[in-house]
Amino acid sequence: MTAATPPASPAAPLHREGVQSALEAWSDGAAQLLEITWVLLIGSAAIFVAVMVLVALAVLGPQRIRAALGRHAWVVGGGIVFPTVVLTGLLVYTLSAAGPVSHPRGPSAALRIEVTGELWWWRVRYLDGQGGVLLETANEIHIPAGQPVDLALVSDNVIHSFWVPNLAGKLDMIPGHVNWLRIEAREPGVYRGQCAEYCGAQHAKMAFHVVAQPLADFERWLQQQLRPAAPPQEPVLQLGQRLFLENRCGVCHTVRGTPADGRLGPELTHVGLRDWVAAGILPNNQGTLAGWIANPQEIKAGARMPAYQRFSGDELRALSAWLASLR
């Protein structure tokens, strides 16, 4: 799936070459997986070339070579001994090299984040030291660059698969079970990921972004996210908030600092700070917010948000302006 590139912020410049590419490693775990990939690819290519040379000699070579290749020793050596030794060696290498990636050693990371696969978006919860929810957001995972982060991957509907190839391999999200994944970005940047397990009609439109920031920038972002939404001061923003509450948007969405405390949909307290809406489909601005509110089914058929086509143009502009102001 191809997506537009979001504008990079000074605190988290986007690595533009190799966006969502397993061939562009920006973590030790991704680099280890890339090394395994190259070893297996080169090994299999060498085996293929060797077999094709023998086939060519057996078919087109001189009579003495064809006769030699037909002997019992060549059949046993090339058909049994050679593949057994080579494949066993590659298997042992892969298991030993992948061990540190799948089972990281050392104590738990200082930062733990629970990521839940929804239909079809990502619920992101930052956990405190006791496992309680410190903060909830959606579709963007902010982490400090250069520090390990433990992700608790869960699902409450179907099987999803969490994959941010620049930072880590794929790991399934299975209902009723928690899988842990450790990621660490070497440098600040924005790293795109997506669901890698077919989960329904909009599986292809279920993306997310990992935003790795310098530690000081991440701590400022976290403190900002913990604050409730500021009361609107301008009349158009006040109208937008009133429309949001009067039309019962708060049944599904939470905006801290207002009566809206819904749990079904994404948390929106600081939605204006996110680079994307609709799980990585649209760049976040007032126009795309208005289009999503008016007819989300046109953009993402089957999404659980109903269309709000009853709003007038002025009302839609006021509502989207208020949401964009939630920063």
CORPE-V809127 format. One record per run of one state. SS is the DSSP state (helix for helix, strand for strand, loop for the rest). FROM is the first residue (numbers start at 1). TO is the last residue. If there is no record, write none. Layout:
BEGIN
ss;from;to
SS;FROM;TO
SS;FROM;TO
END
This chain:
BEGIN
ss;from;to
loop;1;8
strand;9;9
loop;10;11
strand;12;12
loop;13;27
helix;28;60
loop;61;62
helix;63;69
loop;70;71
helix;72;102
loop;103;110
strand;111;117
loop;118;121
strand;122;127
loop;128;132
strand;133;138
loop;139;139
strand;140;144
loop;145;148
strand;149;155
loop;156;159
strand;160;163
loop;164;170
strand;171;173
loop;174;178
strand;179;183
loop;184;188
strand;189;195
loop;196;202
helix;203;205
loop;206;206
strand;207;213
loop;214;214
helix;215;226
loop;227;234
helix;235;246
loop;247;248
helix;249;251
loop;252;253
strand;254;254
loop;255;260
strand;261;261
loop;262;270
helix;271;273
loop;274;275
strand;276;277
loop;278;281
strand;282;283
loop;284;285
helix;286;294
loop;295;295
helix;296;299
loop;300;312
helix;313;324
loop;325;327
END
